[in-house]
C-alpha cells in the first residue's frame, strides 16, 4: 500500500470469508480507526481486535453487542451495504487508505459489489485493499505497482479496456491490451525474482493469492 496519510489506515472488518490464521500476519501494527460492519465484528473478535465503532443493520450479527463501543445502527432497508456504510464513514473522516478485511465468499452479489466499490474508491483518489487472508484485491488506475514475491500467484483482470505491462514475472506482458473480451490473459501469473513490476494504463483489478 502506498505511503499513508497523516490520518493513517482505516481498518474495516466486514462480513464474508476470512482465513483467520493467515490474516493475523497481515494486520497493520497501527491504524487510525477500526470499524466493524455488522458480522465483520465476528472476524474482529476472532482476531482479538476491538473496534472503535460498530455499524450496520446487524441482521447478520445476532449476538449481544459488546459494551463500551460506539454503535451506529441503521435500518435493514437502506440504499447501501454495511461495507459501503463503513467505507463512507472512514472517507468522511479524512482517511485515504483503507484495509477492508473479509468481503469475499458467501453471497456473490456482495462480493461483486465490493469489487466495484474498490474501483469507485480508486476513482475518488483513495487507496483500498480488500483481503480475506488468502487473497488480496485492489483496483489500480494509470499507475505502476510492485508485487513482492511471497510464493503465491497474482492476476490482472480488466473490467474495461486497459494497456498492461508486466515485468519480472513468469508470463511477462509488454503493452498488452486487456479487456472483458480477453478475461484470462492476465490470470495466474508468478513473480520470478524478488518483485514483479505491473504498469496499467486504464483500470484493472490486481489480485494476489496464496498457494
Secondary structure, DSSP 8 states (H G I E B T S, - for coil): -----TT-EEEEE-SSB--HHHHHTTS-S--SEEEEETTHHHHHHHTT---SEEEE--SS--S---TTSEEEE--SS-SS-HHHHHHHHHHHTT--EEEEE--BSS-HHHHHHHHHHHHHHHHTT-EEEEE-SSEEEEEEEEEEEEEE--SSEEEEE-SS-EEEEEESBSS-EEEEEE-GGGTTTTSSB-B-SSEEEEEEEEEEEEEEE--
